[in-house]
Structures are given as structure tokens and as C-alpha cells.
Amino acid sequence: GAVVSQHPSRVICKSGTSVKIECRSLDFQATTMFWYRQFPKQSLMLMATSNEGSKATYEQGVEKDKFLINHASLTLSTLTVTSAHPEDSSFYICSARDAAGAQETQYFGPGTRLLVL
Amino acid sequence: AQKITQTQPGMFVQEKEAVTLDCTYDTSDQSYGLFWYKQPSSGEMIFLIYQGSYDEQNATEGRYSLNFQKARKSANLVISASQLGDSAMYFCAMREGWASNYQLIWGAGTKLIIKP
């Protein structure tokens, strides 16, 4: 299947700093990428839909000024957690759909574990 | 109301036995798709199998098959000859309609543990 990478896989930061997470589709072009957040033992919670060349669409309750999303190319979307606080500690995972392939499947990155001290 | 329901929070199964993970869904759309993903402890989400609402045959991928019963709105995942490496969280998800940037609606997941 298609490959999606995320970087970094783990990050520990101090409260108040900003953290950037990258999501890359390695062997396909992705016009749409999705950012999810997952708390322990829970399902995925969609945060936002990232469309190449346009503004991201955020889900209700997700602060767009806190979680900045940039989808500057067909293979890269970034999520920046600004002024991170301990409650932002979570597992962040992105997914991407192949623009040229079948419409059905989203391929997921390996996720990023964020710990804010 | 829950759109995707996975009623089994956890399951223990003996190695080499077959496993059925339940998933029921709720939608008024005629066109939709159902997915199963596996999430091991490492966290990555691994795509397993897909069933479109118009597909007449049940989807199969190796040891995975999807028991699609449209009238009952169920899409159970069947794993044949379970292996220790099958221990993971399993999520059922649904796509509604054909919007180009569709979202997936997720179930709560089932934790499967395979016993040696």
C-alpha cells in the first residue's frame, strides 16, 4: 500500500513552545490530508482536513489558531501546535488520500507522540 | 446517535482460531464505504480491508474477510487462523457519500488479544 511518513515520531517540549509535525506522502500525491488526535484507549478524533493550496477545514471545537495547518505541496502537510500546554499532550496521526488512485482508502502515517511538560 | 458501533471493547481468542469483530453502522446514504483498520501498540493505523455499499461480494484480503450484511447494516471483520501478531486494536470506519474530501466516521474500537 501507499506510504505516509510522519516526523518526528516522538517529541517532548516545554510548556509554551511550539511544535511542528510533518506528514508526507512518499509515493503518491495527496490533495487531501487529515489530522487526527487520539487519546489513550480511545478512537481517532478528526481535528482538521487539509487541502493542498487552500485553507484547512477545522472540526468544531478545534482552535485553528492553536493548531496551524499548512498543506503547501501535494506531498506535505504540517501541523504546528502553538504555545503547547500539557493538555495538548497526545498522539497525533495524519492520513492521506491518493489523488490519482482509488477514492476509498486513507493511508495513515505512523503517528507522533507529543508530551508537553 | 452513534454512526459506527463496535460492541466488543475487548476480546481474547486462542491462537489459530477464527475471530469475528462486530461492527454495525447507521447511514441514510445509498453510497457509502466501510473500512477496517488495525492499530498495534506502536500506534500506526494499518488499512486492512474495504467494502463499498454497491459491492455485491464480500471483500477479502488474505486472512481478512468482511461479512457485509447490508439489510442488517453490519460489516463484521473475520480473521481466519489468528496469529499472535494479530493482537491489536481494531477500528471500523465508514465513509458517507462521494465528496472528494470525505471524512471517516470511526467506531470506538475493539482490543483483540490472541492467546498462545
Interface residues (C-beta under 8 A of the other chain):
Chain A: G1 T31 T32 F34 Q38 Q42 S43 L44 L46 T49 N51 T57 F91 I93 S95 Q103 E104 T105 Q106 Y107 F108 G109 P110 G111 R113
Chain B: G33 F35 Y37 S42 G43 E44 M45 I46 F47 Y50 G52 F91 R95 W98 S100 N101 Y102 Q103 L104 W106 G107 A108 G109
